[in-house]
């Protein structure tokens, strides 16, 4: 869990809580996780 929080906090928008609405924060967390997973899939695909 801590590792996931570290990955998410690497994104500039999520490093601090500037957003007013929880739905906006949730959307940015979702986008950050999509970005992380796409990078992992691309790296795994390139190595095989």
PyMOL Python script that loads the backbone (N, CA, C, O; Angstrom):
from pymol import cmd

cmd.read_pdbstr("""\
ATOM      1  N   UNK A   1       0.827  -1.185   0.000  1.00  0.00           N
ATOM      2  CA  UNK A   1       0.000   0.000   0.000  1.00  0.00           C
ATOM      3  C   UNK A   1       0.874   1.253   0.000  1.00  0.00           C
ATOM      4  O   UNK A   1       0.595   2.197  -0.738  1.00  0.00           O
ATOM      5  N   UNK A   2       1.919   1.274   0.810  1.00  0.00           N
ATOM      6  CA  UNK A   2       2.790   2.448   0.876  1.00  0.00           C
ATOM      7  C   UNK A   2       3.453   2.717  -0.467  1.00  0.00           C
ATOM      8  O   UNK A   2       3.626   3.871  -0.858  1.00  0.00           O
ATOM      9  N   UNK A   3       3.819   1.666  -1.165  1.00  0.00           N
ATOM     10  CA  UNK A   3       4.449   1.821  -2.474  1.00  0.00           C
ATOM     11  C   UNK A   3       3.477   2.467  -3.461  1.00  0.00           C
ATOM     12  O   UNK A   3       3.870   3.313  -4.265  1.00  0.00           O
ATOM     13  N   UNK A   4       2.221   2.068  -3.397  1.00  0.00           N
ATOM     14  CA  UNK A   4       1.210   2.652  -4.278  1.00  0.00           C
ATOM     15  C   UNK A   4       1.028   4.128  -3.976  1.00  0.00           C
ATOM     16  O   UNK A   4       0.912   4.937  -4.896  1.00  0.00           O
ATOM     17  N   UNK A   5       1.002   4.490  -2.701  1.00  0.00           N
ATOM     18  CA  UNK A   5       0.891   5.901  -2.339  1.00  0.00           C
ATOM     19  C   UNK A   5       2.095   6.690  -2.841  1.00  0.00           C
ATOM     20  O   UNK A   5       1.948   7.838  -3.260  1.00  0.00           O
ATOM     21  N   UNK A   6       3.263   6.100  -2.806  1.00  0.00           N
ATOM     22  CA  UNK A   6       4.458   6.775  -3.317  1.00  0.00           C
ATOM     23  C   UNK A   6       4.355   6.980  -4.819  1.00  0.00           C
ATOM     24  O   UNK A   6       4.720   8.043  -5.322  1.00  0.00           O
ATOM     25  N   UNK A   7       3.864   5.980  -5.543  1.00  0.00           N
ATOM     26  CA  UNK A   7       3.703   6.118  -6.997  1.00  0.00           C
ATOM     27  C   UNK A   7       2.705   7.223  -7.324  1.00  0.00           C
ATOM     28  O   UNK A   7       2.926   8.022  -8.234  1.00  0.00           O
ATOM     29  N   UNK A   8       1.610   7.262  -6.579  1.00  0.00           N
ATOM     30  CA  UNK A   8       0.585   8.273  -6.834  1.00  0.00           C
ATOM     31  C   UNK A   8       1.110   9.663  -6.504  1.00  0.00           C
ATOM     32  O   UNK A   8       0.829  10.613  -7.234  1.00  0.00           O
ATOM     33  N   UNK A   9       1.861   9.801  -5.430  1.00  0.00           N
ATOM     34  CA  UNK A   9       2.340  11.123  -5.019  1.00  0.00           C
ATOM     35  C   UNK A   9       3.409  11.678  -5.951  1.00  0.00           C
ATOM     36  O   UNK A   9       3.764  12.851  -5.840  1.00  0.00           O
ATOM     37  N   UNK A  10       3.928  10.872  -6.860  1.00  0.00           N
ATOM     38  CA  UNK A  10       4.873  11.391  -7.853  1.00  0.00           C
ATOM     39  C   UNK A  10       4.204  12.301  -8.872  1.00  0.00           C
ATOM     40  O   UNK A  10       4.883  13.066  -9.557  1.00  0.00           O
ATOM     41  N   UNK A  11       2.898  12.228  -8.979  1.00  0.00           N
ATOM     42  CA  UNK A  11       2.168  13.101  -9.892  1.00  0.00           C
ATOM     43  C   UNK A  11       1.984  14.464  -9.246  1.00  0.00           C
ATOM     44  O   UNK A  11       1.592  14.561  -8.083  1.00  0.00           O
ATOM     45  N   UNK A  12       2.267  15.507  -9.997  1.00  0.00           N
ATOM     46  CA  UNK A  12       2.256  16.853  -9.435  1.00  0.00           C
ATOM     47  C   UNK A  12       0.908  17.250  -8.864  1.00  0.00           C
ATOM     48  O   UNK A  12       0.845  17.872  -7.804  1.00  0.00           O
ATOM     49  N   UNK A  13      -0.173  16.901  -9.550  1.00  0.00           N
ATOM     50  CA  UNK A  13      -1.493  17.301  -9.083  1.00  0.00           C
ATOM     51  C   UNK A  13      -1.873  16.606  -7.779  1.00  0.00           C
ATOM     52  O   UNK A  13      -2.680  17.124  -7.007  1.00  0.00           O
ATOM     53  N   UNK A  14      -1.296  15.444  -7.538  1.00  0.00           N
ATOM     54  CA  UNK A  14      -1.684  14.678  -6.360  1.00  0.00           C
ATOM     55  C   UNK A  14      -0.694  14.811  -5.214  1.00  0.00           C
ATOM     56  O   UNK A  14      -0.916  14.249  -4.141  1.00  0.00           O
ATOM     57  N   UNK A  15       0.389  15.541  -5.419  1.00  0.00           N
ATOM     58  CA  UNK A  15       1.375  15.710  -4.355  1.00  0.00           C
ATOM     59  C   UNK A  15       0.791  16.510  -3.189  1.00  0.00           C
ATOM     60  O   UNK A  15       1.156  16.297  -2.032  1.00  0.00           O
ATOM     61  N   UNK A  16      -0.097  17.411  -3.502  1.00  0.00           N
ATOM     62  CA  UNK A  16      -0.784  18.200  -2.477  1.00  0.00           C
ATOM     63  C   UNK A  16      -2.265  18.200  -2.783  1.00  0.00           C
ATOM     64  O   UNK A  16      -2.671  17.940  -3.916  1.00  0.00           O
ATOM     65  N   UNK A  17      -3.054  18.484  -1.803  1.00  0.00           N
ATOM     66  CA  UNK A  17      -4.505  18.469  -1.977  1.00  0.00           C
ATOM     67  C   UNK A  17      -5.006  19.884  -2.251  1.00  0.00           C
ATOM     68  O   UNK A  17      -5.408  20.601  -1.335  1.00  0.00           O
ATOM     69  N   UNK A  18      -4.976  20.276  -3.532  1.00  0.00           N
ATOM     70  CA  UNK A  18      -5.443  21.599  -3.922  1.00  0.00           C
ATOM     71  C   UNK A  18      -6.895  21.581  -4.379  1.00  0.00           C
ATOM     72  O   UNK A  18      -7.523  22.634  -4.498  1.00  0.00           O
ATOM     73  N   UNK A  19      -7.420  20.421  -4.629  1.00  0.00           N
ATOM     74  CA  UNK A  19      -8.750  20.315  -5.213  1.00  0.00           C
ATOM     75  C   UNK A  19      -9.830  20.561  -4.170  1.00  0.00           C
ATOM     76  O   UNK A  19      -9.672  20.244  -2.991  1.00  0.00           O
ATOM     77  N   UNK A  20     -10.909  21.121  -4.631  1.00  0.00           N
ATOM     78  CA  UNK A  20     -12.007  21.463  -3.741  1.00  0.00           C
ATOM     79  C   UNK A  20     -12.968  20.289  -3.548  1.00  0.00           C
ATOM     80  O   UNK A  20     -13.545  20.116  -2.474  1.00  0.00           O
ATOM     81  N   UNK A  21     -13.131  19.489  -4.599  1.00  0.00           N
ATOM     82  CA  UNK A  21     -14.126  18.422  -4.560  1.00  0.00           C
ATOM     83  C   UNK A  21     -13.465  17.051  -4.525  1.00  0.00           C
ATOM     84  O   UNK A  21     -12.447  16.817  -5.176  1.00  0.00           O
ATOM     85  N   UNK A  22     -14.058  16.161  -3.761  1.00  0.00           N
ATOM     86  CA  UNK A  22     -13.522  14.801  -3.641  1.00  0.00           C
ATOM     87  C   UNK A  22     -13.604  14.052  -4.964  1.00  0.00           C
ATOM     88  O   UNK A  22     -12.756  13.206  -5.246  1.00  0.00           O
ATOM     89  N   UNK A  23     -14.605  14.349  -5.771  1.00  0.00           N
ATOM     90  CA  UNK A  23     -14.730  13.660  -7.060  1.00  0.00           C
ATOM     91  C   UNK A  23     -13.584  14.023  -7.992  1.00  0.00           C
ATOM     92  O   UNK A  23     -13.138  13.191  -8.782  1.00  0.00           O
ATOM     93  N   UNK A  24     -13.107  15.253  -7.907  1.00  0.00           N
ATOM     94  CA  UNK A  24     -11.974  15.668  -8.731  1.00  0.00           C
ATOM     95  C   UNK A  24     -10.711  14.939  -8.302  1.00  0.00           C
ATOM     96  O   UNK A  24      -9.938  14.486  -9.146  1.00  0.00           O
ATOM     97  N   UNK A  25     -10.501  14.825  -7.009  1.00  0.00           N
ATOM     98  CA  UNK A  25      -9.336  14.107  -6.491  1.00  0.00           C
ATOM     99  C   UNK A  25      -9.401  12.639  -6.910  1.00  0.00           C
ATOM    100  O   UNK A  25      -8.395  12.062  -7.323  1.00  0.00           O
ATOM    101  N   UNK A  26     -10.571  12.045  -6.803  1.00  0.00           N
ATOM    102  CA  UNK A  26     -10.738  10.642  -7.197  1.00  0.00           C
ATOM    103  C   UNK A  26     -10.440  10.454  -8.680  1.00  0.00           C
ATOM    104  O   UNK A  26      -9.841   9.451  -9.069  1.00  0.00           O
ATOM    105  N   UNK A  27     -10.849  11.403  -9.505  1.00  0.00           N
ATOM    106  CA  UNK A  27     -10.574  11.311 -10.941  1.00  0.00           C
ATOM    107  C   UNK A  27      -9.076  11.401 -11.216  1.00  0.00           C
ATOM    108  O   UNK A  27      -8.564  10.672 -12.066  1.00  0.00           O
ATOM    109  N   UNK A  28      -8.372  12.275 -10.518  1.00  0.00           N
ATOM    110  CA  UNK A  28      -6.929  12.395 -10.720  1.00  0.00           C
ATOM    111  C   UNK A  28      -6.187  11.157 -10.214  1.00  0.00           C
ATOM    112  O   UNK A  28      -5.189  10.753 -10.810  1.00  0.00           O
ATOM    113  N   UNK A  29      -6.658  10.558  -9.134  1.00  0.00           N
ATOM    114  CA  UNK A  29      -6.052   9.311  -8.655  1.00  0.00           C
ATOM    115  C   UNK A  29      -6.261   8.217  -9.688  1.00  0.00           C
ATOM    116  O   UNK A  29      -5.346   7.441  -9.963  1.00  0.00           O
ATOM    117  N   UNK A  30      -7.444   8.148 -10.256  1.00  0.00           N
ATOM    118  CA  UNK A  30      -7.722   7.148 -11.290  1.00  0.00           C
ATOM    119  C   UNK A  30      -6.820   7.363 -12.504  1.00  0.00           C
ATOM    120  O   UNK A  30      -6.271   6.402 -13.043  1.00  0.00           O
ATOM    121  N   UNK A  31      -6.665   8.608 -12.935  1.00  0.00           N
ATOM    122  CA  UNK A  31      -5.779   8.903 -14.068  1.00  0.00           C
ATOM    123  C   UNK A  31      -4.332   8.543 -13.757  1.00  0.00           C
ATOM    124  O   UNK A  31      -3.619   8.024 -14.616  1.00  0.00           O
ATOM    125  N   UNK A  32      -3.902   8.816 -12.543  1.00  0.00           N
ATOM    126  CA  UNK A  32      -2.530   8.477 -12.158  1.00  0.00           C
ATOM    127  C   UNK A  32      -2.314   6.973 -12.192  1.00  0.00           C
ATOM    128  O   UNK A  32      -1.271   6.511 -12.657  1.00  0.00           O
ATOM    129  N   UNK A  33      -3.277   6.203 -11.709  1.00  0.00           N
ATOM    130  CA  UNK A  33      -3.137   4.748 -11.716  1.00  0.00           C
ATOM    131  C   UNK A  33      -3.175   4.193 -13.136  1.00  0.00           C
ATOM    132  O   UNK A  33      -2.463   3.238 -13.445  1.00  0.00           O
ATOM    133  N   UNK A  34      -3.997   4.779 -13.998  1.00  0.00           N
ATOM    134  CA  UNK A  34      -4.016   4.358 -15.405  1.00  0.00           C
ATOM    135  C   UNK A  34      -2.656   4.614 -16.034  1.00  0.00           C
ATOM    136  O   UNK A  34      -2.132   3.771 -16.761  1.00  0.00           O
ATOM    137  N   UNK A  35      -2.091   5.768 -15.755  1.00  0.00           N
ATOM    138  CA  UNK A  35      -0.769   6.108 -16.304  1.00  0.00           C
ATOM    139  C   UNK A  35       0.304   5.131 -15.815  1.00  0.00           C
ATOM    140  O   UNK A  35       1.148   4.687 -16.593  1.00  0.00           O
ATOM    141  N   UNK A  36       0.265   4.805 -14.530  1.00  0.00           N
ATOM    142  CA  UNK A  36       1.240   3.872 -13.959  1.00  0.00           C
ATOM    143  C   UNK A  36       1.106   2.499 -14.609  1.00  0.00           C
ATOM    144  O   UNK A  36       2.104   1.886 -14.990  1.00  0.00           O
ATOM    145  N   UNK A  37      -0.130   2.017 -14.736  1.00  0.00           N
ATOM    146  CA  UNK A  37      -0.337   0.687 -15.305  1.00  0.00           C
ATOM    147  C   UNK A  37       0.027   0.644 -16.786  1.00  0.00           C
ATOM    148  O   UNK A  37       0.561  -0.361 -17.254  1.00  0.00           O
ATOM    149  N   UNK A  38      -0.250   1.710 -17.531  1.00  0.00           N
ATOM    150  CA  UNK A  38       0.138   1.742 -18.944  1.00  0.00           C
ATOM    151  C   UNK A  38       1.653   1.699 -19.103  1.00  0.00           C
ATOM    152  O   UNK A  38       2.166   1.028 -19.998  1.00  0.00           O
ATOM    153  N   UNK A  39       2.362   2.407 -18.245  1.00  0.00           N
ATOM    154  CA  UNK A  39       3.829   2.359 -18.297  1.00  0.00           C
ATOM    155  C   UNK A  39       4.352   0.963 -17.995  1.00  0.00           C
ATOM    156  O   UNK A  39       5.283   0.490 -18.646  1.00  0.00           O
ATOM    157  N   UNK A  40       3.753   0.300 -17.004  1.00  0.00           N
ATOM    158  CA  UNK A  40       4.183  -1.061 -16.663  1.00  0.00           C
ATOM    159  C   UNK A  40       3.890  -2.030 -17.802  1.00  0.00           C
ATOM    160  O   UNK A  40       4.719  -2.882 -18.122  1.00  0.00           O
ATOM    161  N   UNK A  41       2.725  -1.905 -18.409  1.00  0.00           N
ATOM    162  CA  UNK A  41       2.379  -2.786 -19.521  1.00  0.00           C
ATOM    163  C   UNK A  41       3.294  -2.552 -20.716  1.00  0.00           C
ATOM    164  O   UNK A  41       3.705  -3.503 -21.381  1.00  0.00           O
ATOM    165  N   UNK A  42       3.612  -1.294 -20.990  1.00  0.00           N
ATOM    166  CA  UNK A  42       4.501  -0.983 -22.107  1.00  0.00           C
ATOM    167  C   UNK A  42       5.899  -1.531 -21.851  1.00  0.00           C
ATOM    168  O   UNK A  42       6.538  -2.045 -22.770  1.00  0.00           O
ATOM    169  N   UNK A  43       6.377  -1.429 -20.626  1.00  0.00           N
ATOM    170  CA  UNK A  43       7.707  -1.948 -20.295  1.00  0.00           C
ATOM    171  C   UNK A  43       7.732  -3.471 -20.393  1.00  0.00           C
ATOM    172  O   UNK A  43       8.706  -4.044 -20.881  1.00  0.00           O
ATOM    173  N   UNK A  44       6.679  -4.122 -19.937  1.00  0.00           N
ATOM    174  CA  UNK A  44       6.611  -5.581 -20.008  1.00  0.00           C
ATOM    175  C   UNK A  44       6.506  -6.046 -21.452  1.00  0.00           C
ATOM    176  O   UNK A  44       7.068  -7.077 -21.820  1.00  0.00           O
ATOM    177  N   UNK A  45       5.795  -5.295 -22.257  1.00  0.00           N
ATOM    178  CA  UNK A  45       5.617  -5.639 -23.662  1.00  0.00           C
ATOM    179  C   UNK A  45       6.909  -5.428 -24.446  1.00  0.00           C
ATOM    180  O   UNK A  45       7.207  -6.190 -25.367  1.00  0.00           O
ATOM    181  N   UNK A  46       7.670  -4.412 -24.092  1.00  0.00           N
ATOM    182  CA  UNK A  46       8.924  -4.117 -24.794  1.00  0.00           C
ATOM    183  C   UNK A  46       9.996  -5.155 -24.473  1.00  0.00           C
ATOM    184  O   UNK A  46      10.841  -5.457 -25.316  1.00  0.00           O
ATOM    185  N   UNK A  47       9.964  -5.697 -23.270  1.00  0.00           N
ATOM    186  CA  UNK A  47      10.997  -6.660 -22.880  1.00  0.00           C
ATOM    187  C   UNK A  47      10.723  -8.061 -23.415  1.00  0.00           C
ATOM    188  O   UNK A  47      11.634  -8.889 -23.462  1.00  0.00           O
ATOM    189  N   UNK A  48       9.501  -8.339 -23.815  1.00  0.00           N
ATOM    190  CA  UNK A  48       9.197  -9.690 -24.310  1.00  0.00           C
ATOM    191  C   UNK A  48       9.232  -9.807 -25.800  1.00  0.00           C
ATOM    192  O   UNK A  48       8.995 -10.887 -26.340  1.00  0.00           O
TER     193      UNK A  48
END
""", "prot")
cmd.dss("prot")
cmd.show_as("cartoon", "prot")
cmd.util.cbc("prot")
cmd.orient("prot")
